[in-house]
Structure formats: structure tokens, C-alpha cells
Amino acid sequence: MSMFCFQCQEASKGTGCTVRGICGKPEDVANLQDLLIYTIKGISLWAVEGRKVGVVNGEADEFIMNGLFATITNANFNKNVFVARVRKGLKLRDTLKEQVALAGGDTAAVTHDAAYFTGETLEDFEKKATQVGVLATENEDVRSLRELIIYGLKGMAAYAAHADNLGYKKDEIFAFMERALAETLNDGLTADDLVALTLETGKYGVDVMALLDEANTSTYGNPEITEVNIGVGKNPGILISGHDLKDMEQLLEQTAGTGVDVYTHSEMLPANYYPAFKKYDHFVGNYGNAWWKQDKEFDSFNGPILMTTNCLVPPKASYKDRVYTTSNVGFEGLIHIEEDEKGKKDFTQIIEHAKKCAAPVEIEKGSIVGGFAHHTVLSLADKVVDAVKSGAIKRFFVMAGCDGRMKSRDYYTEFAKQLPKDTVILTAGCAKYKYNKLELGDIGGIPRILDAGQCNDSYSLAVIALKLKEVFELNDINELPISYNIAWYEQKAVIVLLALLHLGVKNIHLGPSLPAFLSPNVANVLVENFGIAPMGTVEEDMKVFLG
């Protein structure tokens, strides 16, 4: 077996990718990602000891956060990046070890190989990588829980990185990530200990999403109900995809007055809802759909594309020369735009490229409405509560999460179509593209699809649910007329799921398939304790939810 990866929903045969990732990740990159995670665990061992004696290494904190982020599905495919990161990580680890010793820390307490292994050549790295991957943990239940925690931490790191880009960070989040990573090396933990750590990961998942919400809204204002154009203009354009709003801001600033329009794609759609971006008249709207359709949509866009985060699909030759990456995204052969010491990025090259391109090919017309984050929905609370009390709204369906390639995901389109007209969909993430262009109407002026924003804005949906619990004076969030039918694909969805479990939400349907990294016993724990259920047919699930 040349590699093993089962962190995303499309894991080969429902068990794991062993030759090449379904995402396009080759075996050498997969193995080097495993080695980077192992290196990060070694750094974390020393970071935990360091904190005991007052040593906090900010560079190590940032390295761990960005290293986790870079290994998320569809983020970085560049082998050279991971080789360089492992080398840097080993130096950081040794520096931190020295700092712990100088501060009088108990260096003898750290005995795991991750804190000491060395490597000089690429061959050394490749050999070590084959020894420290997922399957190095032989007990499948321990392996399952450890990986569930690690994948939650990857999602947590992504959200922490976005907040950090805007100047918002909390040391306790970094401290938890390091402690949790170190604990995944602890063979003395029982399954119950790991279950508890899993739920604690969900707690910090809520904290990091709240932090990112504060960062986004403090910087760009609270999202507003917005009608977003999905057609095209006559000017050449730049398409921005991913999730990072600071990159969005800098791109809009630098393209102002150049004759180049800016369009969002996939998870950047919610940028259209923020007041700070509405002042730019060259911000045209949204082009296309969810990440997995980019092979066709990037082709027809004609202009350059800026990938700010995952989800990048290995680009086709027909448009590869028009794809630029930044931050933790990478693919060999693409131009990568770095930030300077002040956090600024120079997008001159991509702007000049755009000027030489034709305007985008129109693939659809019209508009879609979004901007229903918690601030907006809570401002409509009286109207919503009255609709519930009168029976005009019988039930809310949280259909947040990720979209993906599998044909089975058409289930979510059909489910939305078949929902009774007295129900409302609450959504966030790119899962919305399965139904956000359907004409489902409204209930007393309340649209039947309320889009809160990006996947991290699932936090908004939790805030809304907790507020309704308070208004209706209920003891349990599960007494609300809210059902959860969640689609997942990658690790940011994992931290959202763990956050919901931490908040006490039960009876979540998860699809289109349960994660391959859940062993039968761990899956049973989730089923028995939290009512997690796999996706069935539309008709079966409708009966369960509405019966």
C-alpha cells in the first residue's frame, strides 16, 4: 500500500484511497502530509511542556495552525511545499525544545519519537512518512477516534487562520490544538478519554467559529439580505474562490478603476452579503456553483482565478495558466502569491493577466438571495416566532455543509423540492448549491431558503437555534421544531459536526455516506449517544423528520 487516506467523504470504495486520492492527491504528497502532521505533533509535545513553564512560541503556534490547514482536502498538492514545511517544522521543534530546557521544563517527560526524529534527505522523509501515517495506529477504534479529533482540528485550524488574517486570535485555541495533538500520541488514553477529547474539540470548534464571526463582522459589517447577480458583465474579470475575506478585500481594492470586474465563486458567494464590499461597483456578483464544477466553470470564465483556500481541483491544461494560488493553497506549476511582512498581497500580476482576457461566458442569468446570518435573522425574530406560533412555519431544516461530485448528492435537491411549503431551510456552506436556485417561495415574506453564509457560518445557525430555544422557554435545544440533514465532504464539516454535538444537538442525519474513518464501534457510539443517522431515501427520511 503506497498511501492511505480516508479523511474525505469520497474515500475510495468507502474505505480509503491507497494509490492516488480521489481528490487528485498523489501518493508522495499524501505521505508527506502524514509526515507533516507527525512533525506538528512533535512540536505540540514541546509546546505543551513549554506552556507549563511559561514558554509560548508564537511562530510554532502559527506553524501548527497553517500546517493543519494545508493538509485539508483539496488545499495543497505541491510536494515541494510539504518538504519545505517538514524541514522548517523540525527546526521549530528543536528550538522549542531548547526553550523548554532553558526555562527549566521537564524535558525528560517527553519521550515520544515525534519529539526527536531527524531527517536530512528526501529519502529519509519518504521512509519515515510510510511509518507514521494513519495506519500506524493498529487498534481501529483508537485510530478512528484519533483521526476524528485530528480532522476536527484541521477544520478548527482553517477557521483560526481566517480569523488570524484579520488580527483576531485566542491563545486558548492554540493551546487546545497543541494539547489535543499531543494526546493523539498518548497510548495511555482509553476510548472514553478519546471520546471526551472529541467532544472537547467540538467545544473549541464553537469558540473558533464565534471568533471568526466576530472577526468578519467587526471588520466588514453584519451580512445583509442581498440579491446577488449570477449573470455576467462585458468587462474582463477575476474569479475569486475559497473562503478568505481579507484576500477579497485586497483584490477589490487593487482592481478598483482598472476596468477589471470581480466575481465570487463557490464558498466566496457570501462575500456579496457584507456591507464593506458593496461600495465597489466593479464587484459584479457570483459566477458558477460549488467547487467540484470548477473544471467547466473556470474554463468558461475566460479570466484568471484566485484560489484563496481549498477547494482546488487539479486544474485542466485548458485553464491551468490562469489559476493563481495564495495562502495555504498550492499546486505545482501554478503562480503563488505571497504576502509581505505587513500581511499585504500584490495582485498586480493577476490584474494585468485579466486585462488581456475576454469577458466571462454567461452560463446563467438572474439572481439569488442570501445574507441571513444570525444578526439578520434575530432582527426578524418577532416575525419568525409569530410564524411558528401561528403554524405558518411548522419546521426548520438545517441543510448546511458541503457539496460534492457524487450523483447521490442529488438527494438534497429532491429533498428540498419535496419539503412541505410550511417548512424553511436554514443553510450555510456550499451544500446550498444543491437547492439555492430553486423557486421555493416564501412564508409571509420569509424566504423558504435562508442562507447564512460560508461553512463556518454554521455558527450563525447554532446562534439562531439557541435564541429560539430561549424565546420559546425550552429546556432542550432538541425540543425545537428544527431537524438536521447535513451534507459533509471535508474536515471543516467535521468541526462543524463536533460543534453541534458539543451544543447538545441530536438526531443529525449525515450524508451522503458516513465517514470512512468511523470504525463500527465509534459509529455506534455516535448513533447511540447522539442519534447520528446515515442518509436514506428522500421518502424514508421525510417520514422520519415529519412523521
N, C-alpha and C positions, 0 to 999 in steps of 0.2 A: 504494500500500500504506500504510494508515493506521497499522499497527503490525506488529511481527514478534516473536513469542516462541515458542521451541521448547524451553524448559527442562524441561518435564514429560513424562511418558510419554504423555499424551493429546493431544500436539501435533496440531492439525488435519491430517487426511489423512496423518499420519505425517511431515509436513514442517515445519509451523509454523502458529500462529494469526495471521491477518492482518487480521481485522476486530474480533474480540472473542475473548478467551480462552475455551477450553472450561471453564476454572475459573470463568468469570463476570467476569474482569477486563476492564473497558472499555479502549478504545484510549488515552484520555488518561492513565489510571493506568499502563498498560503503558509508555507513552513517558516518563512522569515517573519511573518506576522505572529506566528506562535512564539517564535524566539523573542520578538519584541515584548509580547505580553509577559513572558517569563522574566525578561530583564526588568520590566516595570515592577513585577512582584518583588524582585530582589531589591530594587530601590525602595519599595514600600516597607520592606522589613526594616531597613535602616531609618526610614522616615518615622516609623512608629517608635523605635528606640530613641530617636533624636528628640521627638516631642516630649518624651519623659524627662529629658534634661534641658528643655528649653531651646533645642535646635530645630528651627523651621527653615527649610531651604526652599525659597520661592521658585527658583529655577527648576528644582526637582518636581515641585507641585505642578508647574506648567507642563513639564515634560510628560508626566504621567497622564495628565488630562488630554493633551494632544496626541499622545501615543495611543491611548484607548480609542480616541475619536478616529484616528487614521485607519484603524482596523475594522471599522464598521463596514458592513456590506456595501459594495459599490462606491467606496470613498477613494481608495488609493490602490492602484495596480502597479505602481512603479517599484521594481525590485531595488533599484539604487537608493531610493528614499529609505527603505527599511534597513538596508545595510548601514547607511549613514546614521540612522536613528539608534540602531543597536550599539554602534561604536560610541556614540555620544552618551547613550544610557549607561554603558559600562563605566565611563569616566565619571559621570554624575554619581553613580552608585558608590564608587570608591572615594570620591570627595566627601560624600555624606557620611560614609563610614569613618573617615578621618575626623570629621567634625564631631561625630558622636564620641569618639575616643578622647578628643581634646576637651570635651565638655564633661568628661567623667562618666559617660554612659557605660552600661554593662555590655561590652562587645562580646563577651563570652556567651551571652544569652542568645545570640544569633548564630545558628548552626546550619541553616539550610543551604544547600548548594547554590540556590538562586542568588544568594548574597555574596558568592565567592567565585563563580565560574568565570573563566577568562577565555578569550578567543582572539587570535591575531589575524587569521586569514579567512577568506570567504568559505573555504573548505571546512574550517573549524566551525563556522557559524552553521553551515548546512548540516554538518554531522550533529551538532548539538540540537538543532531545530527538530530533527527527527526523533529526539529523545524526550522532548518536553511539551509535545502537543497535547491535545485533548485526551487522547487515549492513554497517556502516561498514568492517569488515574484509573486503576483497574476496576474498582468497585463501581458498578454502573449507577447506583443511587447517589453515592458521594460525587461521582463525576457529574451527574445530572444537576445536582444542587449547586456544585461549584460553578458550573458553566452558566446556570440560570443567574447566579449572582454576578458573574463576570459580564454577561451580556447586558444585565441591568446597569452595571457600572459604565459600560460603553455608551449606552444611551444617556446616562447621567452626565458623563464627560462631554458629550456633544452639546447638551444644553448649557452646561457650565462654561464651555468655550464661547458660546454665543453671548452669554451674559458678560464674561470676562472681556470680550472685544469691546463692549460698551462701558467698561470700567466698573462692573459690578461683580463682586466675588465675596464668598464667605469661607473663612478658614476652616470652619467645622465641616464643610462639604469636602474639601480636600483631605482633611484628617480622616473622615469616614472612608473615602475611597481607598486611602492607603491602608487603613486598618482592615477593611474588607478584603483587599487584595492579599494582604499578608495572611489573613485567616484561611484563604483558599489553599495555602501551603501547609496548613496545620492538620496533620493526620490524627491529632487527638480529639478533634471535634466530632461529636455524634451527629447523626442525621437530624435530630431535634435541634441541636445547636445551629446547624446549617439552615434549617427551616426558619429559625428565629432571625438569623442574619439576613435571609432572603426578605423577610417582612421589614426588617430594619432598612434594607436597601430601598424598599418602597417608601418608607418614611422620608428618607433623604431625597427620593425622587420627587415627592411633593414639594420639599423645600427648594430644590433646584429649579423646578418649573415655576414656583412662585417668584424666585429670584429673577428668572429670565423674563417673566411677565412684568415685574417691576422695572427691569432694565429697558425693555421695549417700550412700555407705555410712558415711563418717565422721560425717555429720550424722544419719542416720536408721537406721543399723544395716545389717547384711547382709541382703538379702532371704531370706525363709524359705519353705519349702514351705507353701503356703497353699491352702485350699479356699475359693474366692470365691463368695459367693451372687450369683446372677443374677436372683433374684426381687425383689419389692418389699415395703416395709412399709406401714403405714397412715398414717404422718405425711407432711406435705408435705416436699418435698425440693429440694435444689440439685444440679444435674448439673455436674460439672467435667470439662472436656475439654482436650486439648492434651498438654503434657509436663512442665510446671514443678512440681516437688515443693515448692518454697518457697510457692507460691501454695496448694498443697494443705494445707500445714501451717497457714498463716494462716487459711484458710477453716475448717478443723476446729476450731481454737482459738476462733474467733469464733462458731461455731454451737453450741458446747457449751452445753447447758442451755436452748436456745431452743425446743426442740420441732421443729426442722428437721433432717431427715436429709440426709446427703451421699452421693452416688453418683458413681462414676467412669464415664467413657465413653471408648471407643476406646483411645488410647495412654496414658491415665491408669490403665488397669487395673492395671499393675504397682505402683501406689502401695499396693495391698492387700497386697503382699508384705513391706513394710517394717515392722519391729518398732515403730518410733516411732509409727506411725499406728494400731496395733491397740488402743491404750488408749482410743480414742474409741468409745463404744458406739453413737453415732449415725452412725458410718461403716458404712453398710448393705452395700455391695458394688458390683457393676458393672451398669450398665444399657445394654443395646444392644450394638452391634457396631462395625465400623470407621467412619471418618469420613464416608464417602460415603452412609451410610444416615441421616445426621442429619436430613434433611428430614422423614422419617417419625418417627424416634425422638424428636427434640426436640418434635415435635407431641404425641406421646402421653405424654411425661414430665409435662406439665402445669405443672411448676415452672420457675423461672429456670435459665439455663445460663450458666456462666462459661467463656469461651474464653481459655485462658492462652497458647496458641501456635497455630500452624497445627495442624490443618487445618479452616478455616472454609469452609463452603459458603454462598454468598449466601442469607440467611435468607428463608423464606416469610413472607408477611404474617400468616399464622395464628399465628406464634410469635415474630415479629421483636421484639415489645416485651418478650420475656422473655430475650433474648440480651444478655449483658454481655461486654465485652472488656477486656483488660488487657495490659500489656507491649507487644510489637510487633504485636499483632493489632488490626485496625481495620476498620470498615465504617461508611459514612456513615449516620447516624440511630440507631446503637446507643450505649448509655451506656458510656463508657470509664472505667475505674477506674485512677487513677494512684497511684504510691507516693509517700510523703513522703521527706524528706531522709534518714531513717534506714532506708529500704527497707521501711517498713510500708505496708500497704494496708488501707483501711477498707471492709469488705464489709457495712456496716450496711444500705445501700440494697437490696442483693440479698437479704439475710436477711429484711428486712421485706416485700419482694416475695413471697418464698417462703411466708411465713405466710398470705398471702391466697389461695394456690393450693391446688387439690385434690392429693391424693396421686397419685403416678405410676400410669399404667395398666400393669398387668402384661403384658409381651409374651413372657415365657418364665419357666420355673421351673428349679430345680436349682442346680448349681454347676459351676465349672471349677477346675482345679488349675494353679498356677504357682509361680514363685519359684525357678527352677533357674538362678540366676546362678552365676558361676564359683566363689564361695566354697562354695555348697551342693553343686554337682556335684563339686568337688575333695574335699569331705569324704566323698563316696561313691566316691572314685577306686578304692579296692580292689575294691569291688563291681562297678564298671563294667569295670575291667581284667579281672577274673575272668570276667565275662560275655563279653568279647571273646575272651579266650584259650580259653574252653570252646566257643566257637562259638554261644553263645546269642544274642549280638548279632553279626550279620555286617557291618553297615554303619550309619553315621550319615548322615543327610541334613540339611544346613543349609538350612532353608527360611525364611530371615529376609527382612525388607524391608517393603514397603508393600502395602496392598490398594488397590483402585480400582474404578471403575464398570464397566469393560469386561466383557462377557459371557465373553470369552476367559479371564478370570481364574478361571473355574470349573475350569480345567485343574488348579489347585493343590489343589482339593478332591478331584478324581478321582485325582490323583497320590498324595495321602496315603492314599486308600482302597485303592489298588492296591499300595502298598508291601508287600513280604513281611513276615510277622509277626516276623521276626528282625531288623528294622531299627528304628531310633529317629530321630525328628525332633527336631532342635535348632532352636529358633525364637526370634525377637525381632522387635519391630515389629508393626504392625497387620496384616501378612500372615497372622499366626496365626489371624485370624478366619475364614479360609477353611477351617480344619480343627480349631480348638481345642475344638470342641464335639462332635467325632466320638468315638465309643466305640472306640478303637483298642487298649485293654487295656494290659498291661504285660509286661515280661520279667523274671521273677524279682523282682518288686517294683519294678522301674524302669519308670516310665511311658513309653509309646512316644512321647509328646509332651512335651518338656522346654522350657518357656517361660522364657527368661532375662530377659525384660522388654521395655523400650522399644527403639526402633530403635538408640539409642546403646549399648544393652546387647549389641549385636553384638560389642562388645569382649569381653564375657564368653565368647562362643563362640570367639573367637580365643584367649583365655587357656586355655580348655579344650583346644583343639586343640594348642596349644604344649606343654601339660603332658602330654598323651597321647604326643606325639612324644618327649618326654624319657623318659617311663616305658618306652616300647617301644624306646628307644635307636635311633631312626631318624635318618637324616641329612637327610631332606627331609620337610617337612610334607605334601607330596603323596603320600607313601608310606602315610599313614594311611588306614584304611577310612572316609573321610569324603568325601561328594560334596556339591557346592554347587549348589542350584537356587533362585536368588534372584529375588524379585519386586521391582520398583522402581516408584516413582511420581514422587518429587520429589528435591530436592537433598540432603537428609540421607542418602538412599540412595546418592547419588553419592559422598559422602565415605566411606561405609562400603565401597563397592566399591573405591575407590582405596586405602583402608587395607588391604584384603585383598590387593590386588595388591602393595603395598609389603611385606607379610609373606611374599610368595612363593607365595600360593595360586594355583593354575592350574586350568584346565578348568571355570570357572564358567559355568553356564547362566543366562542373564539374560533375563527376560521381563516382561510378555507380548510386548514388542517391544523391539528395540534402540533406544537413544536417537536421536531425530531429529537431535540436534546432532553426531552422529558422522558425519563425511564418509566416503565409501567407503575412502579411503586410511587414515584414522585407525582405522576399524573393522578394517581388515586388519591393522594393527599390533597391535591388541589380540587378534585371532584368532591371528595367527602367533606372537606372543611369549608370550601368556598363555592361549591356548586358550579365550578367551571364545566362547560359542556362543549362538545365539538359541534360544528355546523352540520345541520341535517338538510333536508329538502326545504324549500320555501314553505310548502304546505304544512309540513311537520312542525317547523319552528314557529310558524304563525299560530298554530293551535296551542303550542306551549306558551307563547308570550301572551296570547289573547284569551286563552281558554278559561 
